[in-house]
Amino acid sequence: MSQEPVDHVKRVLERILAGESLVRAVFSGRQSGATPPWIKVVVRPVRVKGTLHWQVSHFDEEKDITKNYTADEVGGKVNELLALPFKNIHVETTFGNLDVRITKKGDALLRETPLVEPRATADLSHDREKKKVLSAGDPAPFLGAVGILTKSGRVKADRQGKFRQINEFLRLVEETGAFAHGAEECVHIADCGCGNAYLTFALYHYFHSILERPVDVVGVDVKADLLERHRERARALGWDRLTFDVGRIADFQPAVAPDVVVALHACDTATDDALARGIRWGSKLILTAPCCQHELQEQLSRVSVPDPFRAVSRHGILAERLGDILTDALRAAILRIMGYRTDVIQFVSTEHTAKNLMIRAVKVAEGGSTQSVEEYEALRNYWHVTPYLERLLGDELRSLSRAHGAKPTDGKS
């Protein structure tokens, strides 16, 4: 960061007007003693009918306004933005980043960060919403019911992150292709530990309104008052096949075995309860995003750390993350043994947890391969642990392990 005040206007203007080398520019924050008319403004290059334009999006608490500017118009617009009392300006380009911070005295401090490997080109697609399942320009009614939209029907500025999370979740469901066929069959879905139920409502909307197929969705949680509010919202939407059940995941008894089981950010062993139930139900798709893994962490604290990992265990935060990774790796391995095509992918975290992994499993066979059993046994035995999910599945998992030549386990850590 430069320590001397500099004239930042020319540099920011040059980078934004460079066009195709611009990725985006973000104006945000407020200078001391002043308030700009917008929370933030984002500028990015787009192609409209083959011609380069600059798309400028203005965000406040209730709305965002987007307008495209030609090469002749954009210079004046950027100068307007530079004259507003924004505290921070962040400009990303294909070759590096430029950051500007305005001090309390009104001076501009600059920091330039070149990229080690320059990006090829910026994304110049005009309508990025086409890549999303939900469109901010044509919002689904359920988004208003769950508090994502303003009264005027725009995505709230402070709910943009939640809107992106919902879209990303539905995209991850869509790309599995698990429900590409059998459009006349009803899909039964259980959201275990549904909490605020944003994604419960989103799942119902996706199957009912986008795929246009019969669907029954039930959200399960221990918070009775919260679920009653969800019921009221479902009734207001006319969604009589979206219901909510008060109780623990382990005690939930559905009338029909769910085709889809979801457990997002269910704490500790609640994730394993949901995985075990989904496996036993033979659910076609299982989606879990664990937020804590205390049970295996406790086992690891009682065993001798293998010598190669002593340098990791010496640091509390690294040891904790290692325990998280092992927990989810063992969960994924068990799912593969039980006949699921499984991947561990990145998912958008919530405001309640920084964890951003999702275990996504699609049922493809009755049982896994010898390799999947051997991988699981090798990892589990190396660390001398017995995952809680293994104990929940008991004989079902042991029988498949024996069928593939693995040694039976005693169910003890």
DRENDO-1510 file (C-alpha; in Angstrom, 1 decimal, always signed):
<recs>
REC; n; res; u; v; w
REC; 1; MET; +0.0; +0.0; +0.0 .
REC; 2; SER; +1.4; +3.4; -1.0 .
REC; 3; GLN; +2.1; +5.6; +2.0 .
REC; 4; GLU; +2.0; +8.8; +0.0 .
REC; 5; PRO; -1.3; +10.4; -1.1 .
REC; 6; VAL; -1.7; +9.9; -4.9 .
REC; 7; ASP; -4.1; +10.9; -7.6 .
REC; 8; HIS; -6.1; +7.8; -8.0 .
REC; 9; VAL; -8.7; +9.0; -10.4 .
REC; 10; LYS; -6.6; +8.6; -13.6 .
REC; 11; ARG; -5.4; +5.1; -12.7 .
REC; 12; VAL; -8.9; +3.8; -11.8 .
REC; 13; LEU; -10.4; +5.4; -14.9 .
REC; 14; GLU; -7.7; +4.0; -17.2 .
REC; 15; ARG; -8.3; +0.4; -15.9 .
REC; 16; ILE; -12.0; +0.6; -16.1 .
REC; 17; LEU; -12.0; +2.1; -19.6 .
REC; 18; ALA; -9.5; -0.6; -20.8 .
REC; 19; GLY; -12.6; -2.7; -21.5 .
REC; 20; GLU; -12.0; -6.3; -22.2 .
REC; 21; SER; -9.1; -6.5; -19.7 .
REC; 22; LEU; -11.4; -5.3; -17.0 .
REC; 23; VAL; -13.0; -8.1; -14.9 .
REC; 24; ARG; -15.0; -5.8; -12.5 .
REC; 25; ALA; -14.7; -2.7; -10.4 .
REC; 26; VAL; -16.4; -2.4; -7.1 .
REC; 27; PHE; -17.1; +1.0; -5.3 .
REC; 28; SER; -18.1; +0.5; -1.6 .
REC; 29; GLY; -17.9; +1.8; +1.9 .
REC; 30; ARG; -18.3; +5.4; +2.9 .
REC; 31; GLN; -15.8; +8.1; +3.7 .
REC; 32; SER; -15.7; +9.8; +7.1 .
REC; 33; GLY; -18.5; +12.2; +7.5 .
REC; 34; ALA; -20.3; +11.4; +4.3 .
REC; 35; THR; -22.7; +8.8; +2.9 .
REC; 36; PRO; -22.9; +7.8; -0.8 .
REC; 37; PRO; -26.3; +7.2; -2.3 .
REC; 38; TRP; -25.6; +3.5; -2.8 .
REC; 39; ILE; -24.2; +0.7; -0.6 .
REC; 40; LYS; -22.0; -0.4; -3.5 .
REC; 41; VAL; -21.7; +0.0; -7.3 .
REC; 42; VAL; -20.3; -2.7; -9.6 .
REC; 43; VAL; -18.9; -2.1; -13.1 .
REC; 44; ARG; -18.1; -4.8; -15.5 .
REC; 45; PRO; -17.6; -5.2; -19.3 .
REC; 46; VAL; -20.3; -7.0; -21.3 .
REC; 47; ARG; -21.1; -7.6; -25.0 .
REC; 48; VAL; -24.4; -6.5; -26.2 .
REC; 49; LYS; -25.2; -7.5; -29.8 .
REC; 50; GLY; -21.4; -7.9; -30.4 .
REC; 51; THR; -20.5; -4.4; -29.1 .
REC; 52; LEU; -18.6; -3.8; -26.0 .
REC; 53; HIS; -20.5; -2.0; -23.2 .
REC; 54; TRP; -19.9; -1.3; -19.5 .
REC; 55; GLN; -22.6; -2.6; -17.2 .
REC; 56; VAL; -23.1; -0.6; -14.0 .
REC; 57; SER; -25.1; -2.0; -11.1 .
REC; 58; HIS; -26.1; +0.1; -8.2 .
REC; 59; PHE; -27.2; -1.6; -4.9 .
REC; 60; ASP; -29.0; -0.2; -1.8 .
REC; 61; GLU; -31.0; -1.9; +1.0 .
REC; 62; GLU; -34.0; -2.6; -1.1 .
REC; 63; LYS; -33.0; -2.8; -4.8 .
REC; 64; ASP; -30.4; -2.9; -7.4 .
REC; 65; ILE; -30.5; -0.8; -10.6 .
REC; 66; THR; -28.4; -1.9; -13.7 .
REC; 67; LYS; -27.7; +0.0; -16.8 .
REC; 68; ASN; -25.4; -0.5; -19.8 .
REC; 69; TYR; -23.1; +2.3; -21.1 .
REC; 70; THR; -21.4; +2.6; -24.5 .
REC; 71; ALA; -17.7; +3.6; -24.9 .
REC; 72; ASP; -18.7; +7.2; -25.4 .
REC; 73; GLU; -20.9; +7.3; -22.2 .
REC; 74; VAL; -18.9; +5.3; -19.7 .
REC; 75; GLY; -16.2; +7.8; -19.0 .
REC; 76; GLY; -18.6; +10.3; -17.7 .
REC; 77; LYS; -20.4; +7.7; -15.6 .
REC; 78; VAL; -17.1; +6.5; -14.0 .
REC; 79; ASN; -16.2; +10.1; -13.2 .
REC; 80; GLU; -19.5; +10.5; -11.4 .
REC; 81; LEU; -18.7; +7.4; -9.3 .
REC; 82; LEU; -15.3; +8.7; -8.5 .
REC; 83; ALA; -16.8; +11.9; -7.3 .
REC; 84; LEU; -19.1; +10.1; -4.8 .
REC; 85; PRO; -17.8; +9.6; -1.2 .
REC; 86; PHE; -17.0; +5.9; -1.5 .
REC; 87; LYS; -14.2; +4.7; +0.8 .
REC; 88; ASN; -13.0; +1.7; -1.1 .
REC; 89; ILE; -12.4; +1.0; -4.8 .
REC; 90; HIS; -11.4; -2.4; -6.0 .
REC; 91; VAL; -10.6; -2.9; -9.6 .
REC; 92; GLU; -9.9; -6.5; -11.0 .
REC; 93; THR; -8.3; -6.9; -14.4 .
REC; 94; THR; -6.9; -9.8; -16.3 .
REC; 95; PHE; -3.4; -8.8; -15.3 .
REC; 96; GLY; -3.8; -7.7; -11.7 .
REC; 97; ASN; -5.8; -5.8; -9.1 .
REC; 98; LEU; -5.8; -2.2; -8.0 .
REC; 99; ASP; -7.1; -1.3; -4.5 .
REC; 100; VAL; -7.8; +2.3; -3.4 .
REC; 101; ARG; -8.7; +3.3; +0.2 .
REC; 102; ILE; -9.6; +6.9; +1.0 .
REC; 103; THR; -8.3; +8.0; +4.5 .
REC; 104; LYS; -10.1; +10.2; +7.0 .
REC; 105; LYS; -8.1; +13.1; +5.7 .
REC; 106; GLY; -9.4; +12.4; +2.2 .
REC; 107; ASP; -6.1; +11.1; +0.8 .
REC; 108; ALA; -6.1; +8.1; -1.5 .
REC; 109; LEU; -3.8; +5.1; -0.7 .
REC; 110; LEU; -3.2; +2.7; -3.5 .
REC; 111; ARG; -2.1; -1.0; -3.7 .
REC; 112; GLU; -1.4; -2.8; -6.9 .
REC; 113; THR; -1.2; -6.6; -7.0 .
REC; 114; PRO; -0.1; -8.1; -10.3 .
REC; 115; LEU; -1.3; -11.7; -11.1 .
REC; 116; VAL; +1.4; -14.4; -11.2 .
REC; 117; GLU; -0.5; -16.0; -14.1 .
REC; 118; PRO; -2.6; -13.4; -16.0 .
REC; 119; ARG; -6.2; -14.4; -16.8 .
REC; 120; ALA; -7.0; -15.1; -20.5 .
REC; 121; THR; -10.1; -12.9; -20.8 .
REC; 122; ALA; -12.9; -11.6; -18.7 .
REC; 123; ASP; -16.4; -13.0; -18.9 .
REC; 124; LEU; -18.2; -10.6; -21.2 .
REC; 125; SER; -21.6; -12.5; -21.3 .
REC; 126; HIS; -24.4; -9.9; -20.9 .
REC; 127; ASP; -26.9; -12.0; -19.1 .
REC; 128; ARG; -25.2; -14.1; -16.4 .
REC; 129; GLU; -28.6; -14.9; -14.9 .
REC; 130; LYS; -29.1; -17.5; -17.6 .
REC; 131; LYS; -26.6; -19.7; -15.8 .
REC; 132; LYS; -28.8; -19.6; -12.7 .
REC; 133; VAL; -31.8; -21.7; -11.9 .
REC; 134; LEU; -33.5; -18.7; -10.4 .
REC; 135; SER; -33.5; -15.2; -12.0 .
REC; 136; ALA; -33.3; -12.0; -10.0 .
REC; 137; GLY; -35.1; -10.3; -12.8 .
REC; 138; ASP; -38.1; -12.6; -12.6 .
REC; 139; PRO; -38.1; -13.7; -9.0 .
REC; 140; ALA; -40.1; -16.7; -7.8 .
REC; 141; PRO; -43.0; -15.9; -5.3 .
REC; 142; PHE; -41.5; -18.1; -2.6 .
REC; 143; LEU; -38.5; -15.8; -2.3 .
REC; 144; GLY; -40.9; -13.1; -1.1 .
REC; 145; ALA; -42.4; -15.5; +1.5 .
REC; 146; VAL; -39.0; -16.3; +3.0 .
REC; 147; GLY; -37.8; -12.7; +3.2 .
REC; 148; ILE; -35.4; -12.6; +0.2 .
REC; 149; LEU; -37.3; -9.9; -1.7 .
REC; 150; THR; -38.4; -6.4; -1.1 .
REC; 151; LYS; -42.0; -5.3; -1.3 .
REC; 152; SER; -41.3; -4.2; -4.9 .
REC; 153; GLY; -40.1; -7.7; -5.8 .
REC; 154; ARG; -36.3; -7.1; -5.9 .
REC; 155; VAL; -33.7; -9.2; -4.1 .
REC; 156; LYS; -32.7; -7.3; -0.9 .
REC; 157; ALA; -29.1; -6.0; -0.9 .
REC; 158; ASP; -28.4; -7.9; +2.4 .
REC; 159; ARG; -30.0; -11.1; +1.0 .
REC; 160; GLN; -27.9; -11.3; -2.1 .
REC; 161; GLY; -25.7; -13.9; -0.5 .
REC; 162; LYS; -28.6; -16.0; +0.5 .
REC; 163; PHE; -30.0; -15.7; -3.0 .
REC; 164; ARG; -26.7; -16.9; -4.5 .
REC; 165; GLN; -26.6; -19.8; -2.0 .
REC; 166; ILE; -30.1; -20.9; -3.0 .
REC; 167; ASN; -29.2; -20.7; -6.7 .
REC; 168; GLU; -26.0; -22.7; -6.2 .
REC; 169; PHE; -27.8; -25.3; -4.2 .
REC; 170; LEU; -30.4; -25.8; -6.9 .
REC; 171; ARG; -27.6; -25.9; -9.6 .
REC; 172; LEU; -25.8; -28.7; -7.6 .
REC; 173; VAL; -29.1; -30.7; -7.5 .
REC; 174; GLU; -29.8; -30.1; -11.2 .
REC; 175; GLU; -26.3; -31.2; -12.5 .
REC; 176; THR; -26.6; -34.6; -10.8 .
REC; 177; GLY; -29.2; -35.5; -13.5 .
REC; 178; ALA; -30.8; -37.8; -10.9 .
REC; 179; PHE; -34.3; -36.7; -11.9 .
REC; 180; ALA; -34.0; -36.3; -15.7 .
REC; 181; HIS; -36.4; -39.2; -16.3 .
REC; 182; GLY; -39.7; -40.4; -14.8 .
REC; 183; ALA; -41.4; -37.0; -15.0 .
REC; 184; GLU; -44.8; -38.5; -13.9 .
REC; 185; GLU; -43.5; -40.0; -10.7 .
REC; 186; CYS; -43.8; -38.1; -7.5 .
REC; 187; VAL; -40.5; -37.2; -5.9 .
REC; 188; HIS; -40.4; -37.5; -2.1 .
REC; 189; ILE; -38.0; -35.2; -0.3 .
REC; 190; ALA; -36.9; -34.9; +3.4 .
REC; 191; ASP; -35.0; -31.9; +4.6 .
REC; 192; CYS; -33.5; -33.0; +7.9 .
REC; 193; GLY; -32.7; -30.2; +10.2 .
REC; 194; CYS; -34.4; -27.7; +7.9 .
REC; 195; GLY; -33.9; -24.6; +10.2 .
REC; 196; ASN; -35.0; -21.5; +8.4 .
REC; 197; ALA; -36.1; -23.6; +5.5 .
REC; 198; TYR; -34.9; -21.4; +2.6 .
REC; 199; LEU; -33.6; -24.4; +0.8 .
REC; 200; THR; -36.7; -26.5; +1.7 .
REC; 201; PHE; -38.9; -24.0; -0.1 .
REC; 202; ALA; -36.4; -23.8; -2.9 .
REC; 203; LEU; -36.5; -27.6; -3.5 .
REC; 204; TYR; -40.3; -27.5; -3.6 .
REC; 205; HIS; -40.2; -24.7; -6.1 .
REC; 206; TYR; -37.6; -26.4; -8.2 .
REC; 207; PHE; -39.5; -29.7; -8.6 .
REC; 208; HIS; -43.0; -28.2; -8.6 .
REC; 209; SER; -42.6; -25.1; -10.7 .
REC; 210; ILE; -39.4; -25.6; -12.8 .
REC; 211; LEU; -39.5; -29.4; -13.4 .
REC; 212; GLU; -43.3; -29.4; -13.2 .
REC; 213; ARG; -43.5; -32.8; -11.6 .
REC; 214; PRO; -45.3; -34.1; -8.5 .
REC; 215; VAL; -43.4; -33.6; -5.3 .
REC; 216; ASP; -43.8; -34.0; -1.6 .
REC; 217; VAL; -41.4; -32.2; +0.6 .
REC; 218; VAL; -41.2; -32.4; +4.4 .
REC; 219; GLY; -38.9; -30.3; +6.6 .
REC; 220; VAL; -37.8; -31.9; +9.9 .
REC; 221; ASP; -36.6; -29.9; +12.9 .
REC; 222; VAL; -36.9; -29.7; +16.6 .
REC; 223; LYS; -38.1; -26.1; +16.7 .
REC; 224; ALA; -41.9; -26.2; +16.8 .
REC; 225; ASP; -42.4; -22.4; +16.7 .
REC; 226; LEU; -40.2; -22.0; +13.7 .
REC; 227; LEU; -41.9; -24.8; +11.8 .
REC; 228; GLU; -45.3; -23.3; +12.4 .
REC; 229; ARG; -44.2; -20.1; +10.7 .
REC; 230; HIS; -43.0; -22.2; +7.8 .
REC; 231; ARG; -46.4; -23.9; +7.6 .
REC; 232; GLU; -48.1; -20.5; +7.4 .
REC; 233; ARG; -45.9; -19.5; +4.5 .
REC; 234; ALA; -46.5; -22.8; +2.7 .
REC; 235; ARG; -50.3; -22.3; +3.1 .
REC; 236; ALA; -50.0; -18.7; +1.8 .
REC; 237; LEU; -48.3; -20.0; -1.3 .
REC; 238; GLY; -50.9; -22.7; -1.8 .
REC; 239; TRP; -48.2; -25.4; -1.4 .
REC; 240; ASP; -50.2; -28.1; +0.4 .
REC; 241; ARG; -47.6; -30.8; -0.4 .
REC; 242; LEU; -44.9; -28.9; +1.5 .
REC; 243; THR; -45.2; -29.9; +5.2 .
REC; 244; PHE; -43.1; -29.7; +8.4 .
REC; 245; ASP; -42.6; -32.3; +11.1 .
REC; 246; VAL; -41.4; -31.5; +14.6 .
REC; 247; GLY; -38.8; -34.0; +16.0 .
REC; 248; ARG; -35.3; -35.4; +15.9 .
REC; 249; ILE; -33.9; -36.7; +12.6 .
REC; 250; ALA; -33.2; -40.1; +14.2 .
REC; 251; ASP; -36.9; -40.4; +15.2 .
REC; 252; PHE; -38.4; -39.2; +11.9 .
REC; 253; GLN; -40.7; -41.8; +10.3 .
REC; 254; PRO; -41.9; -40.8; +6.8 .
REC; 255; ALA; -45.0; -42.3; +5.2 .
REC; 256; VAL; -43.0; -42.9; +2.0 .
REC; 257; ALA; -39.2; -43.5; +1.9 .
REC; 258; PRO; -37.7; -40.2; +0.6 .
REC; 259; ASP; -36.1; -40.1; -2.9 .
REC; 260; VAL; -34.0; -37.1; -1.7 .
REC; 261; VAL; -32.5; -36.6; +1.7 .
REC; 262; VAL; -31.0; -33.2; +2.6 .
REC; 263; ALA; -29.1; -32.3; +5.8 .
REC; 264; LEU; -27.3; -28.9; +5.4 .
REC; 265; HIS; -25.3; -27.6; +8.3 .
REC; 266; ALA; -26.8; -30.1; +10.7 .
REC; 267; CYS; -24.5; -30.2; +13.7 .
REC; 268; ASP; -22.1; -33.1; +14.5 .
REC; 269; THR; -23.9; -36.5; +14.5 .
REC; 270; ALA; -27.1; -35.2; +13.1 .
REC; 271; THR; -25.4; -35.3; +9.7 .
REC; 272; ASP; -24.6; -39.0; +10.3 .
REC; 273; ASP; -28.2; -39.7; +11.4 .
REC; 274; ALA; -29.4; -38.2; +8.1 .
REC; 275; LEU; -26.9; -40.1; +6.1 .
REC; 276; ALA; -27.8; -43.4; +7.8 .
REC; 277; ARG; -31.5; -42.8; +7.3 .
REC; 278; GLY; -31.0; -41.9; +3.6 .
REC; 279; ILE; -28.8; -45.0; +3.0 .
REC; 280; ARG; -31.4; -47.3; +4.7 .
REC; 281; TRP; -34.3; -45.7; +2.7 .
REC; 282; GLY; -32.3; -46.3; -0.5 .
REC; 283; SER; -32.7; -42.6; -1.3 .
REC; 284; LYS; -31.7; -41.7; -4.9 .
REC; 285; LEU; -29.9; -38.5; -3.9 .
REC; 286; ILE; -28.3; -37.5; -0.6 .
REC; 287; LEU; -26.9; -34.0; +0.1 .
REC; 288; THR; -25.2; -33.0; +3.3 .
REC; 289; ALA; -23.1; -30.0; +4.3 .
REC; 290; PRO; -21.7; -30.7; +7.8 .
REC; 291; CYS; -20.8; -27.8; +10.0 .
REC; 292; CYS; -19.0; -29.6; +12.8 .
REC; 293; GLN; -17.5; -33.0; +13.4 .
REC; 294; HIS; -17.0; -33.3; +17.1 .
REC; 295; GLU; -17.6; -37.0; +17.5 .
REC; 296; LEU; -14.5; -38.1; +15.5 .
REC; 297; GLN; -12.5; -35.2; +16.9 .
REC; 298; GLU; -13.0; -36.8; +20.4 .
REC; 299; GLN; -11.8; -40.2; +19.1 .
REC; 300; LEU; -8.7; -38.6; +17.6 .
REC; 301; SER; -7.9; -36.9; +20.9 .
REC; 302; ARG; -7.7; -40.3; +22.5 .
REC; 303; VAL; -5.4; -42.1; +20.0 .
REC; 304; SER; -1.7; -41.7; +19.3 .
REC; 305; VAL; -1.1; -39.4; +16.4 .
REC; 306; PRO; +0.8; -41.2; +13.5 .
REC; 307; ASP; +4.3; -39.9; +13.3 .
REC; 308; PRO; +4.0; -38.1; +9.9 .
REC; 309; PHE; +1.1; -36.0; +11.4 .
REC; 310; ARG; +2.8; -34.8; +14.6 .
REC; 311; ALA; +3.7; -31.5; +12.9 .
REC; 312; VAL; +0.0; -31.1; +12.1 .
REC; 313; SER; -1.4; -32.1; +15.5 .
REC; 314; ARG; +1.0; -29.6; +17.2 .
REC; 315; HIS; -1.3; -26.8; +16.1 .
REC; 316; GLY; -4.8; -26.8; +17.4 .
REC; 317; ILE; -6.5; -25.2; +14.3 .
REC; 318; LEU; -4.7; -27.6; +11.9 .
REC; 319; ALA; -5.6; -30.6; +14.1 .
REC; 320; GLU; -9.2; -29.5; +14.1 .
REC; 321; ARG; -9.3; -29.1; +10.3 .
REC; 322; LEU; -7.6; -32.5; +9.8 .
REC; 323; GLY; -10.4; -34.0; +12.0 .
REC; 324; ASP; -13.0; -32.3; +9.8 .
REC; 325; ILE; -11.4; -33.6; +6.6 .
REC; 326; LEU; -11.1; -37.2; +8.0 .
REC; 327; THR; -14.7; -37.2; +9.2 .
REC; 328; ASP; -16.1; -36.2; +5.8 .
REC; 329; ALA; -13.6; -38.4; +3.9 .
REC; 330; LEU; -14.8; -41.4; +5.9 .
REC; 331; ARG; -18.4; -40.5; +5.4 .
REC; 332; ALA; -17.9; -40.3; +1.6 .
REC; 333; ALA; -16.1; -43.6; +1.6 .
REC; 334; ILE; -18.9; -45.3; +3.5 .
REC; 335; LEU; -21.4; -43.9; +0.9 .
REC; 336; ARG; -19.4; -45.4; -1.9 .
REC; 337; ILE; -19.4; -48.8; -0.1 .
REC; 338; MET; -23.2; -48.5; +0.1 .
REC; 339; GLY; -23.5; -48.0; -3.6 .
REC; 340; TYR; -23.4; -44.3; -4.0 .
REC; 341; ARG; -21.5; -42.3; -6.6 .
REC; 342; THR; -20.1; -39.7; -4.2 .
REC; 343; ASP; -18.2; -36.4; -4.5 .
REC; 344; VAL; -17.2; -33.8; -2.0 .
REC; 345; ILE; -17.6; -30.3; -3.5 .
REC; 346; GLN; -17.5; -26.7; -2.5 .
REC; 347; PHE; -20.8; -25.2; -1.4 .
REC; 348; VAL; -21.7; -21.6; -0.3 .
REC; 349; SER; -21.5; -21.3; +3.4 .
REC; 350; THR; -24.2; -19.7; +5.6 .
REC; 351; GLU; -23.8; -16.7; +7.9 .
REC; 352; HIS; -23.8; -19.2; +10.8 .
REC; 353; THR; -20.8; -21.3; +9.7 .
REC; 354; ALA; -17.6; -20.9; +7.7 .
REC; 355; LYS; -17.7; -24.5; +6.5 .
REC; 356; ASN; -18.3; -24.8; +2.8 .
REC; 357; LEU; -18.1; -28.4; +1.8 .
REC; 358; MET; -21.0; -30.6; +0.6 .
REC; 359; ILE; -21.1; -34.3; +0.3 .
REC; 360; ARG; -23.2; -35.2; -2.7 .
REC; 361; ALA; -24.2; -38.8; -3.3 .
REC; 362; VAL; -26.3; -40.4; -6.1 .
REC; 363; LYS; -27.4; -44.1; -5.7 .
REC; 364; VAL; -26.0; -46.1; -8.6 .
REC; 365; ALA; -25.6; -49.7; -7.3 .
REC; 366; GLU; -26.6; -52.1; -4.5 .
REC; 367; GLY; -23.1; -52.2; -3.1 .
REC; 368; GLY; -19.7; -50.7; -3.7 .
REC; 369; SER; -16.6; -52.2; -5.1 .
REC; 370; THR; -13.7; -54.0; -3.4 .
REC; 371; GLN; -11.6; -50.9; -3.9 .
REC; 372; SER; -14.1; -48.7; -2.1 .
REC; 373; VAL; -14.0; -51.1; +0.9 .
REC; 374; GLU; -10.3; -51.3; +0.9 .
REC; 375; GLU; -9.9; -47.5; +0.8 .
REC; 376; TYR; -12.2; -47.1; +3.7 .
REC; 377; GLU; -10.6; -49.8; +5.8 .
REC; 378; ALA; -7.1; -48.5; +5.2 .
REC; 379; LEU; -8.0; -44.9; +6.2 .
REC; 380; ARG; -10.1; -46.0; +9.3 .
REC; 381; ASN; -7.5; -48.4; +10.6 .
REC; 382; TYR; -4.6; -46.0; +10.0 .
REC; 383; TRP; -6.2; -43.6; +12.4 .
REC; 384; HIS; -7.6; -46.3; +14.8 .
REC; 385; VAL; -11.1; -44.7; +14.8 .
REC; 386; THR; -14.6; -46.0; +14.2 .
REC; 387; PRO; -16.8; -43.3; +12.6 .
REC; 388; TYR; -20.3; -42.8; +14.1 .
REC; 389; LEU; -21.9; -43.5; +10.7 .
REC; 390; GLU; -20.3; -47.0; +10.7 .
REC; 391; ARG; -21.8; -47.7; +14.1 .
REC; 392; LEU; -25.2; -46.5; +13.0 .
REC; 393; LEU; -25.2; -48.7; +9.9 .
REC; 394; GLY; -23.9; -51.8; +11.9 .
REC; 395; ASP; -24.6; -55.1; +10.1 .
REC; 396; GLU; -25.5; -53.4; +6.8 .
REC; 397; LEU; -22.0; -52.0; +6.4 .
REC; 398; ARG; -20.2; -55.0; +7.9 .
REC; 399; SER; -22.0; -57.4; +5.5 .
REC; 400; LEU; -20.8; -55.5; +2.5 .
REC; 401; SER; -17.3; -55.3; +3.9 .
REC; 402; ARG; -17.2; -59.0; +4.4 .
REC; 403; ALA; -18.6; -59.6; +0.9 .
REC; 404; HIS; -15.6; -57.8; -0.5 .
REC; 405; GLY; -13.0; -59.5; +1.7 .
REC; 406; ALA; -12.5; -56.9; +4.4 .
REC; 407; LYS; -12.1; -57.8; +8.1 .
REC; 408; PRO; -15.2; -57.3; +10.2 .
REC; 409; THR; -15.2; -54.5; +12.7 .
REC; 410; ASP; -16.3; -54.6; +16.4 .
REC; 411; GLY; -18.0; -51.3; +16.3 .
REC; 412; LYS; -15.7; -49.8; +18.9 .
REC; 413; SER; -13.3; -46.9; +18.6 .
</recs>
